[in-house]
């Protein structure tokens, strides 16, 4: 098992972190974003308003080919992208890259809008209509039909990776995050959370894309309103912190400084890369997942769905991620220590002992023969009573996880202070920001983790559904859904570090064939765009 984990971690680093200083994945995605933005004449700016009109249903025709309207297609794709990445991803970027990383997330989102426009235009242009009248679209179809039959092997490779990714990153990891949050917040056993969320996901996905679209059209706005409203309340209660927070973000984007305790590296390239990486993970532009949802839209105009899709990175990263970032920066929790009960067995905690033993010696709260790390930073002093901070002296057996005081008596609870990261950091920001108003602000994040996790699993089931249909036909869809729900339950009850890594590998391997097709077919998108917008100018003039 250790060898398997090592291989998985090596592959994950190869796909996402090679070279470490500026990963090739970042270069490819950002490079295409810049290229297609210039080729399409900044379509994300010039056609933004047209995308808003399309989502509002101005051009909807219920008789058009497709399964869901523009709004439902958008919310299905957003349900998969607006999720844990918006809660945890921004916090991780700020933790390692400082507040300036948020600026580079915005830059990534800007170019990501043009990428989404391109891939979702192609998804509708090259989709197929099934025997039952439904439609299927996505990279596997525009790779095969756009590049030609000789490239079908690349389409098969993409679809295979999409199935794997749907089981893991889009499903099992989401279930695990929800179960872990429910346990830490309300002590609900993981198996109960797994059964409940798997049951809900099952009821939705059995109805196919039409039911998925109906549910996400209600769930997506609800969870976005809850999350953004909480952030706005915090900012409104602290209006004097808004402009300084923006100033900090802009200044540290180009001249980063390490924060207190060394949080945020203070190195420009680190800030840049963390911002771009988390931005790409957050809005999924170029990774080929969203085109599968947009390929089901009711429209005869591929470009119209493209302009709908370009709204995604704007909503996901420029709106939702900005709310997260402003709350974290304005409350200053990103560079504060936070009191916690130290749990030796928690995978986020690591102990490094210098003398080779399995016993950490602590004197007056300070380890003397090693260091204790949490989120890559040393913990504070250890103490026995919260608030009073009576220094702890004794030992910690790292194999059993038992603290023993100087008299040899086991101590059940020992406290320390940590630099937090990920979703818990965002929870702390909401808790601190809303403290003058309500004492349970962190539970807004808890509720959103539940909604985001479940909605992501629902949307990714459709992505895998279309991929398995492409690979094995309609008869494979029902068995796929059964396995999907089983994986969801197992995801809730098992530790998932390796599973997450495998899913990330599959997600990365989806990206390369998709980007190859986008580069090759960008010319056809440019031609289709000009033809469509020339026609719409005439339509708008006639209906003015």
PyMOL commands that set and color helices and strands:
alter all, ss='L'
color gray80, all
select helices_A, chain A and resi 2-16+24-39+43-46+48-55+70-81+84-97+101-125+139-147+149-186+190-205+208-237+239-254+260-262+268-283+290-294+302-309+311-331+333-335+422-434+442-472+475-493+497-542
alter helices_A, ss='H'
color red, helices_A
select strands_A, chain A and resi 128-129+135-136+337-341+349-353+359-363+366-367+370-374+377-378+394-397+402-405+410-411+415-419
alter strands_A, ss='S'
color yellow, strands_A
deselect
rebuild
show_as cartoon
